[in-house]
Amino acid sequence: MNWDDDFMCLTSSHFSEMRLLIEGAILIFEEDTGPLFRLARDAEQHEAMSAMNDIGTALYEFRQHVKKLQEAHRKEEQRQRGSQIPDNYNEN
């Protein structure tokens, strides 16, 4: 195993962990902020409502970035695997 393999393995693991963390954060956000948002709305706390919206937007955007990183990583793994196959591999 060379440095490139180590790097690909390590980044794959970290991207998976990042994805799990952000999915968990979104779940907690969605479950916990619903009642808080309603309380803020009823009390006309517009700044609090805006802050919760901003936090939610940041979480969803971060999830999209992690998804894009994972997809780019997957494509690079496929490209590297494809480049390791000899040119005459399918010739019989």
Residue frames as a rotation matrix with the C-alpha (Angstrom) as fourth column:
MET 1
0.589 0.808 0.000 0.00
0.808 -0.589 0.000 0.00
0.000 0.000 -1.000 0.00
ASN 2
-0.484 -0.778 0.401 1.42
0.775 -0.594 -0.217 3.37
0.407 0.206 0.890 -0.97
TRP 3
-0.894 0.055 -0.444 0.78
0.234 -0.789 -0.569 6.90
-0.381 -0.613 0.692 0.22
ASP 4
-0.734 0.654 -0.185 -2.02
-0.581 -0.462 0.670 7.45
0.353 0.599 0.719 -2.32
ASP 5
-0.235 0.644 -0.728 -3.85
0.247 0.764 0.596 4.35
0.940 -0.040 -0.339 -1.08
ASP 6
-0.567 -0.037 -0.823 -3.43
0.824 0.008 -0.567 5.45
0.028 -0.999 0.026 2.54
PHE 7
-0.954 0.189 -0.234 -4.71
-0.167 -0.980 -0.109 8.92
-0.250 -0.065 0.966 1.67
MET 8
-0.519 0.800 -0.300 -7.75
-0.472 0.024 0.881 7.58
0.713 0.599 0.365 -0.18
CYS 9
-0.215 0.407 -0.888 -8.58
0.612 0.764 0.202 5.18
0.761 -0.500 -0.414 2.65
LEU 10
-0.716 -0.143 -0.684 -8.13
0.671 -0.414 -0.616 7.85
-0.195 -0.899 0.392 5.31
THR 11
-0.908 0.390 -0.154 -10.19
-0.413 -0.896 0.164 10.46
-0.074 0.213 0.974 3.50
SER 12
-0.395 0.795 -0.460 -12.94
-0.111 0.456 0.883 7.95
0.912 0.400 -0.092 2.78
SER 13
-0.295 0.219 -0.930 -13.17
0.866 0.472 -0.164 7.17
0.403 -0.854 -0.329 6.48
HIS 14
-0.826 -0.074 -0.559 -13.20
0.379 -0.806 -0.454 10.85
-0.417 -0.587 0.694 7.45
PHE 15
-0.806 0.583 -0.100 -15.84
-0.476 -0.539 0.695 11.75
0.351 0.608 0.712 4.86
SER 16
-0.227 0.731 -0.644 -18.05
0.328 0.680 0.656 8.96
0.917 -0.062 -0.394 6.20
GLU 17
-0.420 0.011 -0.907 -17.62
0.907 -0.033 -0.420 10.23
-0.034 -0.999 0.004 9.75
MET 18
-0.966 0.064 -0.250 -18.35
-0.064 -0.998 -0.005 13.79
-0.250 0.012 0.968 8.65
ARG 19
-0.584 0.791 -0.185 -21.51
-0.294 0.007 0.956 12.61
0.757 0.612 0.229 6.92
LEU 20
-0.141 0.519 -0.843 -22.72
0.736 0.624 0.261 10.75
0.662 -0.584 -0.470 10.01
LEU 21
-0.657 -0.178 -0.733 -22.01
0.688 -0.540 -0.485 13.76
-0.310 -0.822 0.477 12.22
ILE 22
-0.941 0.305 -0.146 -23.84
-0.337 -0.887 0.315 16.21
-0.033 0.346 0.938 9.99
GLU 23
-0.371 0.850 -0.374 -26.82
-0.007 0.400 0.916 13.86
0.929 0.342 -0.142 9.56
GLY 24
-0.216 0.235 -0.948 -26.99
0.926 0.357 -0.123 13.52
0.309 -0.904 -0.294 13.35
ALA 25
-0.857 -0.148 -0.493 -26.74
0.333 -0.890 -0.311 17.28
-0.393 -0.431 0.812 13.82
ILE 26
-0.784 0.619 -0.051 -29.57
-0.414 -0.460 0.786 17.84
0.463 0.637 0.617 11.34
LEU 27
-0.193 0.724 -0.662 -31.74
0.445 0.666 0.599 15.27
0.875 -0.179 -0.450 13.09
ILE 28
-0.389 -0.014 -0.921 -31.17
0.910 -0.160 -0.382 16.91
-0.142 -0.987 0.075 16.47
PHE 29
-0.977 0.004 -0.212 -31.75
-0.034 -0.990 0.138 20.35
-0.209 0.142 0.967 14.97
GLU 30
-0.598 0.793 -0.119 -35.03
-0.247 -0.041 0.968 19.30
0.763 0.608 0.220 13.36
GLU 31
-0.059 0.590 -0.805 -36.31
0.693 0.605 0.393 17.58
0.718 -0.535 -0.445 16.50
ASP 32
-0.283 -0.161 -0.946 -35.25
0.937 -0.260 -0.235 20.22
-0.208 -0.952 0.225 19.03
THR 33
-0.955 -0.198 -0.219 -35.79
0.170 -0.975 0.141 23.49
-0.241 0.098 0.965 17.22
GLY 34
-0.492 0.841 0.224 -39.40
0.455 0.029 0.890 22.92
0.742 0.540 -0.397 16.16
PRO 35
0.395 0.670 -0.628 -40.81
0.891 -0.113 0.440 23.69
0.225 -0.733 -0.642 19.61
LEU 36
-0.262 -0.573 -0.777 -38.24
0.701 -0.666 0.255 26.45
-0.663 -0.478 0.576 20.18
PHE 37
-0.930 -0.057 0.362 -39.12
0.328 -0.569 0.754 28.05
0.163 0.820 0.548 16.87
ARG 38
-0.040 0.994 0.101 -42.83
0.623 -0.055 0.780 28.06
0.781 0.094 -0.617 17.77
LEU 39
0.330 0.091 -0.940 -42.05
0.905 -0.313 0.288 29.62
-0.268 -0.945 -0.186 21.15
ALA 40
-0.668 -0.652 -0.357 -39.95
0.489 -0.747 0.450 32.30
-0.561 0.126 0.818 19.47
ARG 41
-0.733 0.467 0.494 -42.69
0.384 -0.315 0.868 32.95
0.561 0.826 0.052 16.92
ASP 42
0.271 0.908 -0.319 -45.39
0.796 -0.025 0.605 33.22
0.541 -0.418 -0.730 19.60
ALA 43
0.337 -0.240 -0.910 -43.18
0.739 -0.532 0.414 35.62
-0.584 -0.812 -0.002 21.59
GLU 44
0.975 0.057 0.216 -42.39
0.202 -0.639 -0.742 37.56
0.096 0.767 -0.634 18.40
GLN 45
0.383 -0.922 -0.060 -38.68
-0.169 -0.134 0.977 36.95
-0.908 -0.364 -0.207 18.88
HIS 46
0.974 0.117 -0.195 -37.77
-0.200 0.028 -0.979 37.55
-0.109 0.993 0.051 15.25
GLU 47
0.189 -0.977 -0.099 -34.02
-0.962 -0.164 -0.220 37.52
0.198 0.137 -0.971 15.85
ALA 48
-0.309 -0.250 0.918 -34.24
-0.579 0.815 0.028 34.09
-0.755 -0.522 -0.397 17.47
MET 49
0.649 0.613 0.451 -36.34
0.033 0.569 -0.822 32.80
-0.760 0.548 0.349 14.58
SER 50
0.831 -0.393 -0.393 -33.84
-0.526 -0.327 -0.786 34.19
0.180 0.860 -0.478 12.10
ALA 51
-0.135 -0.930 0.341 -30.93
-0.980 0.175 0.089 32.64
-0.143 -0.322 -0.936 13.98
MET 52
-0.026 0.191 0.981 -32.58
-0.220 0.956 -0.192 29.21
-0.975 -0.221 0.017 13.93
ASN 53
0.931 0.361 0.046 -33.20
-0.010 0.152 -0.988 29.54
-0.364 0.920 0.145 10.20
ASP 54
0.504 -0.821 -0.269 -29.56
-0.831 -0.375 -0.412 30.51
0.237 0.431 -0.871 9.66
ILE 55
-0.297 -0.599 0.744 -28.33
-0.768 0.613 0.187 27.52
-0.568 -0.516 -0.642 11.66
GLY 56
0.377 0.529 0.760 -30.59
0.048 0.809 -0.586 25.18
-0.925 0.258 0.279 9.71
THR 57
0.960 -0.043 -0.278 -29.43
-0.280 -0.237 -0.930 26.62
-0.026 0.971 -0.239 6.41
ALA 58
0.105 -0.994 0.023 -25.79
-0.993 -0.106 -0.047 26.20
0.049 -0.018 -0.999 7.42
LEU 59
-0.209 -0.142 0.967 -26.36
-0.443 0.896 0.036 22.57
-0.872 -0.421 -0.250 8.41
TYR 60
0.687 0.548 0.477 -28.14
0.172 0.515 -0.840 21.72
-0.706 0.659 0.260 5.14
GLU 61
0.813 -0.463 -0.353 -25.46
-0.557 -0.441 -0.704 23.49
0.170 0.769 -0.617 3.09
PHE 62
-0.144 -0.903 0.405 -22.69
-0.947 0.245 0.209 21.67
-0.288 -0.354 -0.890 4.95
ARG 63
0.133 0.263 0.956 -24.43
-0.073 0.964 -0.255 18.35
-0.988 -0.036 0.147 4.24
GLN 64
0.971 0.240 -0.005 -24.48
-0.010 0.021 -1.000 19.21
-0.240 0.971 0.022 0.54
HIS 65
0.408 -0.897 -0.170 -20.75
-0.893 -0.354 -0.277 19.98
0.188 0.265 -0.946 0.61
VAL 66
-0.273 -0.490 0.828 -19.98
-0.670 0.714 0.201 16.68
-0.690 -0.500 -0.523 2.34
LYS 67
0.548 0.542 0.638 -22.10
0.112 0.708 -0.697 14.81
-0.829 0.453 0.327 -0.22
LYS 68
0.930 -0.233 -0.284 -20.18
-0.350 -0.324 -0.879 16.48
0.113 0.917 -0.383 -3.04
LEU 69
-0.001 -0.974 0.226 -16.85
-0.998 0.017 0.068 15.58
-0.070 -0.225 -0.972 -1.41
GLN 70
-0.084 0.028 0.996 -17.95
-0.306 0.951 -0.052 11.97
-0.948 -0.309 -0.071 -1.03
GLU 71
0.850 0.453 0.271 -19.06
0.125 0.326 -0.937 11.80
-0.512 0.830 0.220 -4.66
ALA 72
0.664 -0.686 -0.296 -15.79
-0.696 -0.424 -0.580 13.32
0.273 0.591 -0.759 -5.90
HIS 73
-0.202 -0.738 0.644 -13.88
-0.882 0.423 0.209 10.87
-0.427 -0.526 -0.736 -3.73
ARG 74
0.290 0.403 0.868 -15.87
-0.030 0.910 -0.413 7.93
-0.957 0.094 0.276 -5.09
LYS 75
0.991 0.086 -0.100 -15.21
-0.093 -0.075 -0.993 9.04
-0.092 0.994 -0.066 -8.68
GLU 76
0.288 -0.956 -0.049 -11.48
-0.940 -0.272 -0.207 9.40
0.184 0.106 -0.977 -7.96
GLU 77
-0.160 -0.293 0.943 -11.38
-0.557 0.815 0.158 5.90
-0.815 -0.500 -0.294 -6.47
GLN 78
0.676 0.479 0.560 -13.05
0.193 0.618 -0.762 4.55
-0.711 0.624 0.325 -9.61
ARG 79
0.871 -0.400 -0.285 -10.63
-0.455 -0.439 -0.774 6.47
0.184 0.804 -0.565 -11.82
GLN 80
-0.035 -0.942 0.334 -7.63
-0.987 0.086 0.137 5.13
-0.158 -0.325 -0.932 -9.91
ARG 81
0.042 0.109 0.993 -8.93
-0.185 0.978 -0.100 1.57
-0.982 -0.180 0.062 -10.08
GLY 82
0.914 0.369 0.166 -9.51
0.109 0.172 -0.979 1.97
-0.390 0.913 0.117 -13.81
SER 83
0.626 -0.740 -0.244 -5.97
-0.736 -0.458 -0.498 3.26
0.257 0.492 -0.832 -14.36
GLN 84
-0.156 -0.692 0.705 -4.55
-0.817 0.491 0.303 0.19
-0.556 -0.528 -0.642 -12.60
ILE 85
0.555 0.383 0.738 -6.13
0.096 0.852 -0.515 -2.17
-0.826 0.357 0.436 -15.14
PRO 86
-0.557 -0.823 0.109 -3.69
0.179 0.008 0.984 -2.97
-0.811 0.567 0.143 -17.97
ASP 87
-0.344 0.391 -0.854 -4.66
-0.811 -0.583 0.059 -1.68
-0.474 0.712 0.518 -21.42
ASN 88
-0.518 0.081 -0.852 -4.85
-0.630 0.638 0.443 -5.22
0.579 0.766 -0.279 -22.80
TYR 89
-0.760 0.203 0.617 -6.89
-0.503 0.417 -0.757 -6.56
-0.412 -0.886 -0.215 -19.85
ASN 90
0.196 0.961 0.197 -10.03
-0.483 0.269 -0.833 -7.32
-0.853 0.068 0.517 -21.92
GLU 91
0.142 -0.204 -0.969 -8.17
-0.975 0.142 -0.173 -8.69
0.172 0.969 -0.179 -24.93
ASN 92
0.299 -0.014 0.954 -8.45
-0.395 0.908 0.137 -12.47
-0.869 -0.418 0.266 -25.32
